[in-house]
Each structure stands twice: as C-alpha cells, then as structure tokens.
Amino acid sequence: MEPYKIFIDRRTSELTLMQVLQEIQKIQKENPDYEIFLDGDSNAIVGKRVIRS
C-alpha cells in the first residue's frame, strides 16, 4: 500500500481556514487521481491515490 502524500502540514502551516479550503480545491484539481482529506492523526491535509477501474 502506498503511503499518504502530505500536501499541507497543519502543525507548521500558517494558513487560515479559508486559505486551507482554497488550497484543497486547488490540490483536488491538480491531483484528480488522489482523494484529498484531513488526516487527524498527522494533523495534515493528505492525499491517497485512488485506483479507478
């Protein structure tokens, strides 16, 4: 299994909530083969590659 790809580390990021939401939209458009979500354990916006058939 491929590890999650970290896009935004919330522990070190100084982005506001609105900026994070905007970045998530941008990341989703640029990475259509990834499911983008907040991983609570790592406190980061991460992506998991989606296998489409």
CYANA upper distance limits for C-alpha pairs under 8 A (distance plus 0.5 A):
  2 GLU  CA     48 LYS  CA      8.43
  2 GLU  CA     49 ARG  CA      8.24
  3 PRO  CA     48 LYS  CA      7.97
  4 TYR  CA     46 VAL  CA      6.57
  4 TYR  CA     47 GLY  CA      6.02
  4 TYR  CA     48 LYS  CA      5.63
  4 TYR  CA     49 ARG  CA      8.27
  5 LYS  CA     46 VAL  CA      5.90
  5 LYS  CA     47 GLY  CA      5.57
  5 LYS  CA     48 LYS  CA      7.07
  6 ILE  CA     44 ALA  CA      7.12
  6 ILE  CA     45 ILE  CA      6.65
  6 ILE  CA     46 VAL  CA      4.87
  6 ILE  CA     47 GLY  CA      6.96
  7 PHE  CA     27 ILE  CA      8.41
  7 PHE  CA     44 ALA  CA      7.88
  7 PHE  CA     45 ILE  CA      6.11
  7 PHE  CA     46 VAL  CA      5.89
  7 PHE  CA     47 GLY  CA      7.66
  8 ILE  CA     13 SER  CA      7.52
  8 ILE  CA     44 ALA  CA      6.06
  8 ILE  CA     45 ILE  CA      5.46
  8 ILE  CA     46 VAL  CA      7.48
  9 ASP  CA     13 SER  CA      6.45
  9 ASP  CA     42 SER  CA      8.45
  9 ASP  CA     43 ASN  CA      7.13
  9 ASP  CA     44 ALA  CA      4.89
  9 ASP  CA     45 ILE  CA      6.93
 10 ARG  CA     14 GLU  CA      8.20
 10 ARG  CA     43 ASN  CA      6.20
 10 ARG  CA     44 ALA  CA      5.62
 10 ARG  CA     45 ILE  CA      7.84
 11 ARG  CA     43 ASN  CA      7.17
 11 ARG  CA     44 ALA  CA      8.00
 15 LEU  CA     19 GLN  CA      6.15
 15 LEU  CA     20 VAL  CA      6.58
 16 THR  CA     20 VAL  CA      6.71
 17 LEU  CA     21 LEU  CA      6.76
 18 MET  CA     22 GLN  CA      6.75
 19 GLN  CA     23 GLU  CA      6.58
 20 VAL  CA     24 ILE  CA      6.63
 21 LEU  CA     25 GLN  CA      6.96
 22 GLN  CA     26 LYS  CA      6.87
 23 GLU  CA     27 ILE  CA      6.51
 24 ILE  CA     28 GLN  CA      6.56
 24 ILE  CA     36 ILE  CA      7.78
 24 ILE  CA     45 ILE  CA      8.35
 25 GLN  CA     29 LYS  CA      6.86
 26 LYS  CA     30 GLU  CA      6.73
 27 ILE  CA     31 ASN  CA      6.36
 27 ILE  CA     36 ILE  CA      8.28
 28 GLN  CA     32 PRO  CA      6.26
 28 GLN  CA     34 TYR  CA      7.77
 28 GLN  CA     35 GLU  CA      8.16
 28 GLN  CA     36 ILE  CA      7.13
 33 ASP  CA     49 ARG  CA      6.26
 33 ASP  CA     50 VAL  CA      6.10
 33 ASP  CA     51 ILE  CA      8.02
 34 TYR  CA     47 GLY  CA      5.90
 34 TYR  CA     48 LYS  CA      5.68
 34 TYR  CA     49 ARG  CA      4.83
 34 TYR  CA     50 VAL  CA      5.94
 35 GLU  CA     47 GLY  CA      5.81
 35 GLU  CA     48 LYS  CA      5.68
 35 GLU  CA     49 ARG  CA      6.80
 35 GLU  CA     50 VAL  CA      6.80
 36 ILE  CA     45 ILE  CA      7.42
 36 ILE  CA     46 VAL  CA      6.21
 36 ILE  CA     47 GLY  CA      4.91
 36 ILE  CA     48 LYS  CA      7.17
 37 PHE  CA     45 ILE  CA      6.09
 37 PHE  CA     46 VAL  CA      6.14
 37 PHE  CA     47 GLY  CA      6.90
 38 LEU  CA     43 ASN  CA      7.40
 38 LEU  CA     44 ALA  CA      6.22
 38 LEU  CA     45 ILE  CA      4.99
 38 LEU  CA     46 VAL  CA      6.68
 39 ASP  CA     43 ASN  CA      6.12
 39 ASP  CA     44 ALA  CA      6.01
 39 ASP  CA     45 ILE  CA      6.69
 39 ASP  CA     46 VAL  CA      6.96
 40 GLY  CA     44 ALA  CA      7.47
